[in-house]
């Protein structure tokens, strides 16, 4: 497995600190509102990386935090006449709901910043003792960037470039700083704001101090991989490195992975431009698996452009995968009463295939091989998904009522396993109606109506048969008559 390391600006062979174990930290959201689709990209990308490495036999300790104290949270609490804690807790739960809809696996550890403040105070005390930090008269503690010789190594900027950039903007409290690039480790409390007692002053930690404490605590040491959006490279991740490495005198992480930005209709997402979408906005229009596939159809280091037209195209692509799987399952059920969806490839031997099926399986195996090669090449999900489309094409052209049971199980298991690696659950139909019209009718009711229609057709009573078809359409149920009987799906 090769991954692009932002630190070295090159692809490197992944070699973990401990054999077959991965300590991975992904910066989580600041929970002051519903997460937006920009937040969704790293969640989906690095969840897919985790799934893939797990499929390769790695034990992945996946840590992702919630920033539950921040100016935005405090402002939201003031606007809604509630507490910062209530705001954070509410949106953590809403975030979890969205993550579940996108099939994001729960974190191994999900620390909250407010629960780790004592450890942050200890880190700041250590940095002060080692002369990497200094305190101003009002109790603010700053990190001294000139004292850390490697400052800028992740963003690949030297200190002169960074200082020049900082001089061009007005920074609150800059008069207290020794250097323009110095950043806050601890800030004094303000009126009506949450605060903690510390040796420096009553106040709260700076944002950059949170992750470099939580990550190693729950990883139980330095990281194999630290990941997040490319907007975090500087200053957030750069400042994490400075604090951790100044205190521990060892590299914070071996590999740094960053996903590229997401634009809306080729424009940067912005509330002022009216093109700001939350994940909840999208999930009210599309199944979460459509959003997941959309995010994975581009390489994670490539800029991704979002539009509803592109989402519709993605839905059609996902429909083709689901239709292929449903067709295999339908034929299996019609040809074998003993079929069980839990059957896997271990139960279908290639030696039971016909000569034609052996040739088809060889084609499929070739695309499977390419799928894994692409995933091993810096998580190239874009090309890996293309392999799945090719496998779907082969299956659709060759699977029919004459296919052997073992080959049908092999085809189903192949698609199921590759989709699962990408986190796309194909075990249940896609949700396609969002007004809940068809959710009031269960499969048993629908099958009963179809059976009634079939009986009318046998009696050549096409008027009543058509009435049932129309009734099903009003329920958002599409039916198709085939040689094997009537097939249906929710639309």
N, C-alpha and C positions, 0 to 999 in steps of 0.2 A: 504494500500500500504506500503510495506516494501522496503527500499533501504539500500544498504551497504554504511556506512559512513566511509570514510577513516580516519576521525578524531578519531573515537572510535574503528575502526577495527572490526565493527560488523554491522549486519543488525538491522535497527531501524524502528519503525513505523513512517511513514511520517506525521508530524503534522505541518501545515504551520503557519507562524507568524500571518497572517490574514486569517480568515476562507474563504475557497474556492478561495484563491488567492495565486499565486506562483510568487516570485521574483527570477528569474534564470539568472545566468550569465555563459556563456561558452566562454573561451578564443579563440579568432579567429586567423586567419593566419597572418603571416608577409608577406606583399604583394610585393615581389620582383621577382616573377616568377609564372608560373602556379602552382596551388595547387597540391600536390602529394597525392597518395592514403592513406598515413598515416594521412593526414589532413582530408580525407573524412570520416574516421571512427568515430571520435567524432561528426562531423557534422550530420551524419546519425543517430547515436545512440541517441544523445540528442534531435534531431528533432523528433525522434520516441517517446521518453519520453514525449516531449511537446504535441505531438498529442494524446498520450494515456491519459495524465492528462486532456487535453481539453475534450476528450470524456467522462471523468468522471465528467465533470461539473466545472472544475477549470478554472479560468481566469489567463492565464499564461503570465506574462511580461517577454519575452524572449530576453535577451540582449547578443549580441556577437559583439566584436569589430574588427576593422582592425588595426593592427600595421603598420602604414604608415611612420614611421621614425625608421631606424635601420641601423647598419653597412652594412648589406647585401643589403639594398636598395641603400645606398650611393655608394657601390661598383658597383652595377648594373648600376647606373646612370653614373658613371665614365667610365665604359666599353662601354656604348652605347652613350656617349657624349650627355647626356640629363640631365634633373633635377630629383632630388629625387621625387618631387611632380608628375612629369609626369610618372615616373616608377610606383609609388604607385597607381595613378588613373587608369593607364592602367590595372594593374593586379587585382585591385578591380573589375573592370568591367568583366574581364575574370573569376574571381572567381564566380561572380554572375551568369554567363552563366553556369558554371559547376554545381553550386548549383541548378539551375533551372532544369537541365537535371537529377539530382539525386532526384528531387522533394523535395528539402529542402525548407520549408516555409520561407518567408522573416522574418528577425528579427523584433521584436517590435521596438527595437532601435539598430542601428549599428554605434556606435561612432567611430570616427577616432582619434587616439592619438594626432595628430598635432593640432586638434581643441580644445583640453582640457588642453593645457600646463599651462595656467594661474591658473587653479585649482590645478594642480600638484605643482606649485610653492608655492601656499598657504599651501598645505599639508606639504611640506618640511620646510617651515618657522615655522609651528606649531610644527613639530618634533624637530627642533632646539631649540625652546623656551622651550620645555618640556624635553630637555636634552637627547632625544633619538637619536639625530644625532649630528654630528660635521663636521666642515669644515677644509680642508687642506689649505696650503698656496697658491696653484694654483687655489683655488675656488671649487675644487671637494667637494661634500657633501656626507658623508657616514652615513649609519644607524649603530648605536652602538648595536650590537646583545647581548652583555652582559647586557645592560641596560634593555632588554626585557626578563623577567624571563621565559616566556613560549616559547622561541625560540626553534624550533625543535619538537613542539607538533604534527604537521601534519605528518611529516616524521618519527616520533617516534624515534628520535635520540637525545641523550643529547649533550650538547655543546662541551664536551671533544671529543666525537666521530667526530663531525663535524669539529672541529679545526684540529684534526689529519689528516682528509682527505684533508683539504685545504692546509696543510703544505707540502703534497706530490706533489702538482702541483705549477707551477710558475704562479703567478697572477700579472698582470700588475698593478702597483701602490701599491703593498702590503706594501711598506715601509711607505706609508702615513697612513696606517690603524693602529688602536689601536689593533684590533683582526683579525685573519685570516678570520673569517666568516663574517666580516662587508661587506656590499655591497653598491654599488653606488646608490645615489638618484639623483644626478645632476653631469654632467661631463662638463668640459670646451670645448669650440669650438675648432675645428681643421681647418686648412686651407681648403677652398673650401667645407665646410660642412654647412648644414643648422644650424641655431642657434636661440635662443630666449634670450632676455635680462632678467636678474633676479638680485636680491639683492646679489647673491652669485658670479656670473660671467656670461658672455655671454656663452651660451652653450645649452644643451638639457637634458631632463630627462632620468634617467635610465629606462630600460624596466620594472622592477618590480614595479615601481611607477605608471605606466600607468593604469593597470587594477584596482588597489585598489582605484583609483579616479573615473574612469568611471563607475565601477559597482554600487557603492552606489548612484552616482548621478542620473543614469537613473532608478535605482530600487526605488529611493526615500527612501533610508534607507538601513539597513543591509539586507543580502540575506537569502532566504530560502535555495537555492542550488547554489553552485559554482561547475562548472564541467570543465573537460578537459582531455587530455591524461595523462597517469600515469607518463610520462617523466616530467610533470610540477609540480609534488608534491614537489620536491626539485630541485633547490632552488626557483622557481618562486612563487608557491602558498604559500610556507612557508614564503617568504619575503613579500608577499602581506598581510598575516595575521599580521606579525610583525608591519608593517606600520599602517594599518587600526586600529588595536586594541590598539596600543600605542597612537594614536591620539584620537580615539573615546571612548576608555575604555568600549567597548562592543564587543561581538563575531562578527566576520565578516560575517560568514555564519553558519547556523545550520547544514547543510549537505554538505559533499564534495564527489562528484562522479567522478571517474576516469576510463576511458577505458584502456584496456591493449594494448600492442604493436601489430603491424602488421608486419609479416615477409614475405619475398618473397622466395618461394621454400625452406622454413625452414632456411633461412639465413636473417640476418639483412639487410634491404634495404640500399643501398649505391651506389652513383654515380661511385665510384672507382671500384666497383664490377660489374658494368654494369647491375644491377638489380633494377634500380631506375625508377619508372613509375609515370607519372603525371596522374591525373584524366582524362585529355584530351586524353592521350594515350589510356586509357581504353575505353573511350566513342567513340573513333574512331573504336572500334572493337565490342563493346557491347552496347545494350540499357542501359540507366542509371538505369532502374528498375532492371536489372540483377545485377549490382554492388550493389544496395541497398539491394536486397535480400541476396546476398552473405555476406555482412557485418552483417546482422541480423541473419544469420544462426548459429552464435556462440554467446555465452553469452558475453556481452560487457566486462566483467572482465577477460575473457579467452584470451590467446594469439591466434591470428588469422593468419593462414598461407594462403598466396595468391599464386595462380598459374593460368595460363590460362586454364589448364585442369580442375581445380576446378570451374572456371568461366563457362566453357562449361557445366559442370554437373548442375550448378545452373540454367543456361539457360533452360536446359531440364526440370528441376523442375518447373520453372516459366511457361514454355510452357504448362505443364499439367494443371496448374491453369487457364491459359487463354483459353485453349481448352475447358475446362469444362464450363467456363462462356459463351464462344461463342456458344457452343452446346445448352445451355439453351436458349439463346437469339434467336438462329436460330429456335428452336422448337416453341418458343412463337410467332415469326413472322409468321410461317407457319400455326399455329393453331388459331391465333387471330389477325385480322387486327387492332384491337384497342389497341394492346400492346404499352406501352410507357416505355422507359428505366427508367424514373423517378418514375415508380411504386415502392412502398416500402412495407415492411412487414405489415404496418398498413392497407394496402388495401387487404391483403390476410389473412383470418381468418383460424386458425387451425381447426375450426369446419367444414370447407368446405372440409377438406382433407378426402380421403378414409381411411379405417382402415390401409391399408398398408402404406400410406403416413404418417399417425400419428405415426406409429412405426418408420419409417425412420426419421421423424422430431425429435423424442425423442432421437435417436442416435446422430443426428446433434447437438441438444441442449446440450447434455452431453459434446460433444467436445468443444462447445462454452463456457460452464462453465469452463472447464479446461483451455481453452485459456486465459480467464480473470484471473483465479487463477495464472497461470504462469506469466502473465504480472504484476500482483500484487506482485509477489515474485521477487523483485529486477530486474524488466524489463527482465524477462527470455524469450527473443524473440525466442531463439533456440527451446524451447519446445512449445512455442505458435505457431510457424510456422508448427511444426509437427502436431498440431491439425488441421490446415488448410489443410494439405495434407490428413489427415484422412477424413475430410469433403468432399474433392474433390473425394476421392475414393468411398465414400458412394453415392454421387450424380451421379457419372459416372456409377455406377452399377444399379441405380434405375430410373434415369430420361429417359423418352422416349416419343413417340408420344401420349401415353395413359395417361401421367401425367396430373393432373388437372392444370388449369391456375394458381390458387392460390398457389399450391405447387411449380410450376416453378418460380413464382415471389418470393416466400419465399426462395428458394434455391439460386436464383440470388442475392437477397438482403443480404443474410447471407454472402456469399463469398465477395461481394462488400464491405460490412461494415467492415469486419475483415481485408481485404487487405488495405482499406483506413486508418485504425488505424496504420498500419505499414508504411503508406506512399507509398504504391504500387498502383498506379492508373491503374485500369483495364478497363477504359472507352474507350481506344483506343488500337489497336493492337500493339504488340511489334515490334520495328524496328529490322529487321533481316538482311537487306542488307545494306552495308555501302559504296557501290560504286555509290549509288543514281540511279541505273539502273531502279528500279521499282518505283521510286518516280515521274517519268514523266507520269505515267498512273494513272488516278483517278478511283474511284470505278465505275463510270458510264461507262467508256470505257471498263473496265474489265467485267462488267455485260453484256454489249452488245455483247462482244465476246463469253461469255458463252451461251447467248441466241442463237447466231448463231450456236454454236456447238450443242446445244440441238435440234435445228431444223434439222440439218444434221443427227443427230442420229435418229430422228423420221422418216426421209426419208430413213434410213438405208444406208446413204452415210458416211460410217465409214472412208473413206480416208480423206475427208475434215474435218470430226470431229477430227481425229487424228492430222491433220495439225494445227488446232486451239489449241489443247492441247499442241503441241510442241511450238507454238508461245507464249502461256501463260507461259510455263516453261522458255523460254528465257527472259520473263519479271519478272522472279522469282515469279510466281504465281502458287501455287500448288492447284490442284482441286481434289475433291473426289465426286464420284457419290453415292448418298444415296436414300433411299425410298422417302425422302422428296424433292429430287431434287439435283442439283449440288452445293456443298459447295466449297469455295475457301479461301485461305489465302496467305499472302505474306511470302516468305521464303528467 
